[in-house]
Each structure stands twice: as C-alpha cells, then as structure tokens.
Amino acid sequence: MTTQKSRTRLTARDITKAAMFIALMAAGANATAFITIGTVPMTFQAFVAILAGILLGSRLGAFSMTGYAVLGLIGAPVFAQFTGTAVVVSPTFGFVLSYILMAFVSGLIIEKSSRKPGAYMTASFTAIAICYVFGYTYFYFFFSLSAGSTLSAASYFAILATWLPFIIKDLIMSAVAAAIAPRIDRAVNPRSRGRRPSTAA
C-alpha cells in the first residue's frame, strides 16, 4: 500500500528533476531566440521535451512541461524571445501545448517497451510528429480564424513549405535525442540498467 501511494505522489527529487527540465526548456527557447527564419526563432524546446519524457517518464515528464507552460502563462519570460502571456495570442501557442503531449507519449513508449534500444528512436520521432501535427493544426486554424475563412490548399502548402528548415532541424535533433538518451537514461535511472527499484515500505 505504501509503495503504491508513493508512486502517485511527487517526491522532492521528482520536483527537482521537473524544475531542472523547466529551466532547460526556458534555456532552449531563448539561447537562440535571436536567430530567426522569417519571424519564427530557432529553438530547442522540442528536443528538451523529448528528453523530459524519456528521462523523467510519462507522468513526471508531462508534469514538467505543464509547469513550463504555466510558468510562462503567469507572466514569466520563459517562452521564445522572452515572451510570457503574449504567446497565448500567438499562432505558435499550439507548440507550447504540444510539449506536454510530447513528453507524455515519449515517456510512455519507453515505459511500455521496457527500454529496448529501438524504443528511443520510436519515442523521439513519434514525439516530433506530435509536435508538428498539433502545432501546425493550431497554427493553421489560428490564421484561418484571423482571416475569417478557411485558407486555400495552396496557402496551406505554401505555409508548410516555409517550415521545412524547422522540420529538418527538429528531425536531426530527434535523432540526436534518440542517440544520447539511452546512455543518459542508464546514468540517471538505475532501473534502466536492469535493476528493479526497491519496493520497501
């Protein structure tokens, strides 16, 4: 009974890990915030969100990304280009929301796979697919509502074409995340080395 309760409760160590990834997300958003393609900054948030899920697990990973989103929404300058609540009325807000789902799904894939080598690649690329499907859908409907009508198919693909540099960059970063995650996972999570966590009360 004690063990089951402990699994549903965040420990001080869990909160510390989550806080670390919130800080990494803020750094990933702003370290290159002044390098832009068009009006969108090159960031590493998706990369950090993938690692949050893989290294923290689905529950804690999603919690850390939720904490990041909430921190920004209450006014902290943690989003790209040091913005806070203004991102809510931005066409890229869907990406901020997608990070929560990315972390949860990537973590869940690793958990369900018992940390098999190929699972890290599956988790990374599934997460980045979620990022763009969710983020671009929000982006598309934001502009459709702003224009007062549905954008044409030509406009849809024209906008998508401008995103190719971001897609390529994030696919590369996803591969990097999948490559480095197993070693980091083994270092910070003893269970991933084949040892079962203690169930002592």
VEXLORO-658216 format. One line per 5 residues: number of its first residue (from 0); for each residue z, y, x of N, C-alpha, C. Coordinates in nm, 3 decimals, padded with zeros to 5 digits. Layout:
N
NUM) Z:Y:X:Z:Y:X:Z:Y:X; ...
***
This chain:
201
0) 00.000:-00.121:00.084:00.000:00.000:00.000:00.000:00.125:00.087; 00.084:00.124:00.192:00.091:00.240:00.280:-00.041:00.264:00.350; -00.105:00.155:00.394:-00.233:00.166:00.463:-00.339:00.224:00.372; -00.345:00.178:00.248:-00.445:00.226:00.154:-00.426:00.375:00.125; -00.302:00.419:00.113:-00.275:00.561:00.088:-00.317:00.645:00.207
5) -00.293:00.593:00.329:-00.326:00.670:00.448:-00.476:00.691:00.461; -00.553:00.600:00.406:-00.697:00.613:00.414:-00.751:00.720:00.321; -00.675:00.755:00.219:-00.721:00.855:00.124:-00.660:00.992:00.152; -00.580:01.001:00.258:-00.512:01.125:00.291:-00.560:01.174:00.427; -00.587:01.304:00.438:-00.629:01.360:00.565:-00.508:01.379:00.657
10) -00.520:01.331:00.779:-00.414:01.348:00.877:-00.438:01.476:00.956; -00.340:01.514:01.036:-00.355:01.632:01.121:-00.472:01.613:01.218; -00.490:01.490:01.263:-00.600:01.462:01.355:-00.734:01.477:01.283; -00.741:01.432:01.158:-00.863:01.447:01.080:-00.898:01.594:01.062; -00.799:01.674:01.028:-00.821:01.817:01.006:-00.867:01.884:01.135
15) -00.810:01.841:01.248:-00.850:01.897:01.377:-00.996:01.863:01.407; -01.036:01.739:01.380:-01.175:01.699:01.401:-01.269:01.778:01.312; -01.230:01.793:01.185:-01.313:01.868:01.092:-01.328:02.013:01.137; -01.218:02.072:01.184:-01.221:02.211:01.232:-01.313:02.225:01.353; -01.313:02.122:01.438:-01.400:02.126:01.556:-01.547:02.130:01.514
20) -01.581:02.052:01.413:-01.721:02.050:01.370:-01.758:02.176:01.292; -01.661:02.236:01.225:-01.687:02.365:01.161:-01.721:02.468:01.268; -01.646:02.466:01.377:-01.671:02.558:01.488:-01.807:02.530:01.552; -01.841:02.402:01.566:-01.971:02.365:01.622:-02.085:02.411:01.532; -02.064:02.401:01.401:-02.167:02.448:01.306:-02.188:02.598:01.321
25) -02.080:02.673:01.332:-02.092:02.818:01.348:-02.164:02.852:01.479; -02.131:02.778:01.584:-02.196:02.799:01.713:-02.343:02.761:01.705; -02.371:02.648:01.639:-02.509:02.602:01.626:-02.594:02.697:01.543; -02.531:02.766:01.449:-02.603:02.861:01.365:-02.636:02.989:01.441; -02.547:03.029:01.531:-02.559:03.162:01.591:-02.593:03.166:01.740
30) -02.585:03.052:01.807:-02.617:03.053:01.950:-02.759:03.099:01.975; -02.849:03.064:01.883:-02.990:03.104:01.898:-03.035:03.186:01.779; -02.941:03.255:01.716:-02.973:03.328:01.593:-03.072:03.442:01.615; -03.090:03.482:01.738:-03.181:03.593:01.763:-03.317:03.545:01.811; -03.337:03.413:01.815:-03.468:03.357:01.844:-03.526:03.313:01.711
35) -03.629:03.379:01.665:-03.681:03.352:01.532:-03.829:03.320:01.531; -03.869:03.247:01.428:-04.010:03.226:01.396:-04.029:03.289:01.259; -04.099:03.398:01.254:-04.107:03.473:01.130:-03.974:03.541:01.106; -03.911:03.509:00.993:-03.781:03.569:00.962:-03.668:03.466:00.965; -03.699:03.343:01.002:-03.600:03.236:00.999:-03.555:03.202:01.142
40) -03.424:03.206:01.170:-03.376:03.178:01.306:-03.381:03.030:01.340; -03.402:03.001:01.467:-03.395:02.864:01.516:-03.247:02.829:01.532; -03.202:02.728:01.462:-03.061:02.689:01.468:-03.047:02.539:01.494; -02.923:02.497:01.519:-02.895:02.357:01.547:-02.794:02.300:01.447; -02.789:02.359:01.329:-02.694:02.314:01.229:-02.723:02.172:01.181
45) -02.850:02.140:01.160:-02.884:02.006:01.114:-02.840:01.900:01.215; -02.858:01.929:01.342:-02.816:01.840:01.450:-02.666:01.814:01.444; -02.589:01.921:01.426:-02.443:01.908:01.419:-02.401:01.835:01.292; -02.469:01.860:01.181:-02.435:01.793:01.055:-02.456:01.642:01.065; -02.563:01.602:01.134:-02.588:01.459:01.155:-02.475:01.396:01.236
50) -02.438:01.462:01.345:-02.330:01.409:01.430:-02.196:01.408:01.357; -02.175:01.507:01.270:-02.050:01.510:01.194:-02.036:01.385:01.109; -02.144:01.347:01.042:-02.139:01.227:00.959:-02.121:01.101:01.040; -02.196:01.090:01.149:-02.190:00.969:01.232:-02.055:00.954:01.300; -02.002:01.062:01.354:-01.879:01.054:01.434:-01.752:01.062:01.351
55) -01.757:01.137:01.241:-01.637:01.152:01.158:-01.633:01.056:01.041; -01.748:01.002:01.005:-01.755:00.916:00.887:-01.800:00.997:00.765; -01.837:00.928:00.660:-01.894:00.994:00.543:-01.797:01.092:00.478; -01.673:01.049:00.458:-01.576:01.133:00.387:-01.535:01.256:00.468; -01.493:01.235:00.593:-01.448:01.346:00.675:-01.565:01.434:00.719
60) -01.679:01.372:00.742:-01.797:01.450:00.779:-01.837:01.545:00.668; -01.841:01.495:00.544:-01.874:01.581:00.429:-01.767:01.688:00.410; -01.642:01.651:00.435:-01.532:01.748:00.423:-01.550:01.862:00.522; -01.587:01.830:00.645:-01.605:01.934:00.747:-01.720:02.026:00.712; -01.830:01.971:00.659:-01.943:02.055:00.620:-01.911:02.139:00.497
65) -01.829:02.084:00.407:-01.784:02.162:00.291:-01.697:02.277:00.339; -01.610:02.250:00.436:-01.525:02.354:00.493:-01.607:02.465:00.556; -01.713:02.426:00.624:-01.803:02.525:00.685:-01.867:02.614:00.579; -01.917:02.551:00.471:-01.980:02.627:00.363:-01.881:02.721:00.295; -01.762:02.669:00.268:-01.660:02.751:00.201:-01.618:02.868:00.289
70) -01.602:02.842:00.417:-01.563:02.947:00.510:-01.664:03.061:00.509; -01.792:03.025:00.507:-01.896:03.127:00.502:-01.899:03.200:00.370; -01.876:03.126:00.261:-01.883:03.186:00.128:-01.768:03.283:00.100; -01.658:03.266:00.173:-01.548:03.362:00.151:-01.559:03.483:00.244; -01.669:03.485:00.322:-01.698:03.605:00.400:-01.698:03.592:00.549
75) -01.658:03.477:00.603:-01.657:03.461:00.749:-01.802:03.458:00.800; -01.832:03.525:00.910:-01.970:03.532:00.961:-02.010:03.407:01.038; -02.017:03.293:00.969:-02.045:03.167:01.037:-02.186:03.115:01.011; -02.258:03.176:00.917:-02.394:03.133:00.890:-02.491:03.196:00.991; -02.616:03.154:00.986:-02.716:03.206:01.079:-02.724:03.358:01.071
80) -02.740:03.420:01.187:-02.745:03.565:01.202:-02.613:03.630:01.158; -02.504:03.553:01.170:-02.369:03.603:01.146:-02.349:03.655:01.004; -02.418:03.596:00.909:-02.402:03.638:00.770:-02.290:03.560:00.703; -02.238:03.615:00.595:-02.134:03.549:00.517:-02.184:03.523:00.378; -02.124:03.589:00.279:-02.157:03.564:00.138:-02.300:03.600:00.103
85) -02.367:03.683:00.183:-02.504:03.723:00.153:-02.599:03.605:00.148; -02.562:03.494:00.213:-02.652:03.379:00.217:-02.674:03.318:00.079; -02.582:03.343:-00.015:-02.593:03.287:-00.150:-02.722:03.335:-00.217; -02.763:03.458:-00.188:-02.885:03.511:-00.248:-03.002:03.499:-00.152; -02.990:03.407:-00.059:-03.096:03.381:00.039:-03.172:03.255:00.000
90) -03.302:03.250:00.026:-03.379:03.129:-00.006:-03.341:03.008:00.078; -03.265:03.030:00.186:-03.225:02.918:00.272:-03.086:02.863:00.240; -03.025:02.910:00.132:-02.891:02.861:00.097:-02.892:02.711:00.068; -03.005:02.659:00.022:-03.014:02.516:-00.005:-02.987:02.432:00.117; -03.021:02.485:00.234:-02.995:02.411:00.358:-02.845:02.403:00.386
95) -02.775:02.510:00.357:-02.629:02.509:00.376:-02.567:02.399:00.290; -02.612:02.388:00.167:-02.561:02.283:00.078:-02.604:02.145:00.124; -02.724:02.136:00.181:-02.774:02.005:00.224:-02.692:01.946:00.338; -02.628:02.031:00.418:-02.550:01.979:00.531:-02.437:01.888:00.484; -02.381:01.918:00.368:-02.273:01.835:00.313:-02.325:01.695:00.282
100) -02.441:01.690:00.216:-02.500:01.562:00.181:-02.550:01.489:00.304; -02.604:01.562:00.401:-02.650:01.501:00.526:-02.536:01.428:00.596; -02.423:01.496:00.609:-02.309:01.436:00.678:-02.259:01.313:00.602; -02.252:01.324:00.471:-02.203:01.211:00.392:-02.294:01.090:00.405; -02.424:01.111:00.389:-02.519:00.999:00.392:-02.529:00.938:00.531
105) -02.538:01.021:00.635:-02.547:00.965:00.770:-02.422:00.885:00.805; -02.306:00.937:00.764:-02.183:00.863:00.787:-02.177:00.733:00.710; -02.224:00.737:00.586:-02.222:00.617:00.502:-02.313:00.508:00.558; -02.430:00.547:00.608:-02.523:00.449:00.666:-02.459:00.379:00.785; -02.391:00.456:00.871:-02.326:00.397:00.988:-02.213:00.304:00.944
110) -02.136:00.346:00.847:-02.025:00.263:00.798:-02.074:00.133:00.737; -02.178:00.140:00.658:-02.229:00.021:00.590:-02.301:-00.074:00.686; -02.350:-00.022:00.797:-02.426:-00.103:00.891:-02.339:-00.169:00.996; -02.208:-00.142:00.994:-02.117:-00.191:01.097:-02.158:-00.144:01.235; -02.219:-00.025:01.240:-02.257:00.040:01.365:-02.356:-00.041:01.448
115) -02.454:-00.099:01.383:-02.561:-00.167:01.456:-02.648:-00.061:01.524; -02.707:-00.092:01.640:-02.782:00.008:01.718:-02.888:00.084:01.638; -02.968:00.014:01.559:-03.074:00.079:01.485:-03.025:00.169:01.374; -02.899:00.154:01.336:-02.845:00.233:01.225:-02.836:00.380:01.260; -02.815:00.411:01.387:-02.803:00.551:01.427:-02.934:00.625:01.407
120) -03.045:00.558:01.438:-03.175:00.619:01.416:-03.201:00.635:01.267; -03.168:00.532:01.189:-03.187:00.539:01.044:-03.104:00.652:00.984; -02.979:00.662:01.028:-02.890:00.766:00.976:-02.943:00.905:01.009; -02.990:00.924:01.132:-03.037:01.056:01.175:-03.160:01.101:01.099; -03.258:01.012:01.086:-03.383:01.052:01.021:-03.370:01.058:00.869
125) -03.281:00.977:00.814:-03.255:00.989:00.670:-03.189:01.123:00.640; -03.096:01.162:00.726:-03.026:01.289:00.707:-03.121:01.407:00.718; -03.213:01.405:00.814:-03.304:01.519:00.830:-03.403:01.524:00.714; -03.438:01.408:00.659:-03.524:01.406:00.540:-03.452:01.471:00.423; -03.324:01.441:00.407:-03.243:01.503:00.301:-03.239:01.654:00.320
130) -03.222:01.696:00.444:-03.215:01.839:00.475:-03.338:01.913:00.424; -03.455:01.859:00.454:-03.578:01.930:00.417:-03.615:01.912:00.270; -03.590:01.796:00.214:-03.619:01.778:00.071:-03.530:01.869:-00.012; -03.401:01.869:00.018:-03.306:01.952:-00.057:-03.329:02.100:-00.028; -03.338:02.133:00.102:-03.352:02.272:00.141:-03.483:02.334:00.095
135) -03.592:02.259:00.110:-03.721:02.316:00.071:-03.733:02.325:-00.080; -03.676:02.231:-00.154:-03.678:02.239:-00.301:-03.608:02.365:-00.348; -03.493:02.393:-00.288:-03.420:02.516:-00.323:-03.503:02.638:-00.285; -03.561:02.635:-00.166:-03.643:02.744:-00.116:-03.760:02.771:-00.211; -03.827:02.666:-00.255:-03.944:02.677:-00.343:-03.905:02.737:-00.478
140) -03.798:02.685:-00.538:-03.758:02.735:-00.670:-03.700:02.876:-00.661; -03.640:02.910:-00.548:-03.591:03.046:-00.530:-03.707:03.146:-00.539; -03.815:03.116:-00.470:-03.929:03.207:-00.473:-04.004:03.200:-00.606; -04.003:03.083:-00.668:-04.067:03.072:-00.800:-03.994:03.160:-00.901; -03.862:03.155:-00.899:-03.783:03.237:-00.991:-03.798:03.386:-00.958
145) -03.804:03.416:-00.830:-03.820:03.555:-00.789:-03.954:03.611:-00.834; -04.057:03.525:-00.830:-04.191:03.567:-00.870:-04.209:03.564:-01.021; -04.118:03.498:-01.090:-04.126:03.489:-01.235:-04.223:03.384:-01.285; -04.277:03.303:-01.193:-04.370:03.196:-01.231:-04.373:03.092:-01.120; -04.421:02.975:-01.152:-04.430:02.868:-01.053:-04.538:02.900:-00.951
150) -04.506:02.882:-00.825:-04.604:02.908:-00.720:-04.717:02.808:-00.726; -04.834:02.849:-00.688:-04.950:02.761:-00.690:-04.937:02.654:-00.582; -05.017:02.549:-00.596:-05.015:02.442:-00.496:-05.055:02.495:-00.359; -05.151:02.589:-00.358:-05.195:02.647:-00.231:-05.080:02.722:-00.164; -05.002:02.796:-00.244:-04.888:02.870:-00.190:-04.782:02.775:-00.139
155) -04.761:02.665:-00.213:-04.662:02.565:-00.177:-04.691:02.510:-00.037; -04.816:02.470:-00.014:-04.851:02.411:00.114:-04.864:02.515:00.224; -04.897:02.637:00.185:-04.904:02.745:00.284:-04.765:02.774:00.340; -04.667:02.777:00.251:-04.529:02.799:00.296:-04.482:02.681:00.381; -04.512:02.561:00.335:-04.469:02.441:00.407:-04.528:02.438:00.548
160) -04.654:02.485:00.561:-04.720:02.484:00.691:-04.646:02.572:00.791; -04.589:02.682:00.742:-04.516:02.772:00.833:-04.387:02.707:00.883; -04.344:02.600:00.819:-04.220:02.532:00.857:-04.241:02.423:00.961; -04.366:02.396:00.997:-04.394:02.287:01.089:-04.316:02.299:01.221; -04.304:02.418:01.281:-04.225:02.426:01.405:-04.080:02.382:01.385
165) -04.023:02.416:01.269:-03.884:02.377:01.239:-03.874:02.226:01.220; -03.972:02.171:01.149:-03.971:02.027:01.122:-03.983:01.949:01.252; -04.074:01.991:01.338:-04.092:01.923:01.467:-03.965:01.933:01.550; -03.908:02.054:01.555:-03.784:02.075:01.632:-03.672:01.986:01.580; -03.658:01.979:01.447:-03.548:01.901:01.390:-03.572:01.751:01.402
170) -03.697:01.707:01.401:-03.725:01.565:01.424:-03.687:01.527:01.568; -03.718:01.615:01.661:-03.679:01.590:01.801:-03.528:01.587:01.815; -03.461:01.684:01.752:-03.316:01.689:01.760:-03.251:01.569:01.691; -03.314:01.519:01.586:-03.263:01.399:01.518:-03.271:01.278:01.611; -03.381:01.269:01.685:-03.396:01.159:01.781:-03.292:01.171:01.891
175) -03.265:01.293:01.935:-03.163:01.315:02.038:-03.025:01.274:01.984; -02.997:01.314:01.859:-02.868:01.279:01.798:-02.852:01.128:01.790; -02.960:01.059:01.751:-02.954:00.912:01.740:-02.934:00.847:01.876; -02.988:00.910:01.981:-02.979:00.853:02.115:-02.840:00.870:02.175; -02.778:00.986:02.151:-02.648:01.012:02.215:-02.530:00.969:02.129
180) -02.552:00.956:01.997:-02.441:00.926:01.907:-02.369:00.794:01.936; -02.440:00.684:01.968:-02.367:00.558:01.991:-02.263:00.569:02.102; -02.301:00.634:02.213:-02.206:00.645:02.326:-02.087:00.733:02.290; -02.115:00.846:02.222:-02.006:00.934:02.181:-01.917:00.863:02.080; -01.980:00.789:01.989:-01.906:00.717:01.885:-01.810:00.616:01.947
185) -01.858:00.543:02.047:-01.773:00.445:02.114:-01.658:00.512:02.187; -01.684:00.634:02.238:-01.581:00.705:02.314:-01.470:00.761:02.224; -01.510:00.814:02.108:-01.410:00.881:02.023:-01.358:00.795:01.909; -01.428:00.685:01.880:-01.386:00.596:01.771:-01.370:00.454:01.824; -01.250:00.412:01.859:-01.228:00.277:01.913:-01.284:00.167:01.826
190) -01.288:00.189:01.694:-01.337:00.084:01.604:-01.483:00.051:01.632; -01.558:00.149:01.685:-01.700:00.125:01.711:-01.723:00.041:01.835; -01.615:00.011:01.911:-01.627:-00.078:02.027:-01.592:-00.221:01.990; -01.575:-00.242:01.857:-01.547:-00.377:01.812:-01.402:-00.403:01.785; -01.315:-00.303:01.810:-01.173:-00.322:01.783:-01.142:-00.277:01.642
195) -01.064:-00.351:01.575:-01.023:-00.316:01.440:-00.904:-00.219:01.446; -00.908:-00.115:01.362:-00.795:-00.022:01.362:-00.669:-00.090:01.313; -00.556:-00.046:01.363:-00.428:-00.105:01.324:-00.401:-00.084:01.177; -00.346:-00.186:01.113:-00.311:-00.176:00.971:-00.161:-00.177:00.952; -00.091:-00.148:01.060:00.055:-00.148:01.049:00.102:-00.034:00.962
200) 00.207:-00.056:00.887:00.258:00.047:00.796:00.327:00.154:00.876
***
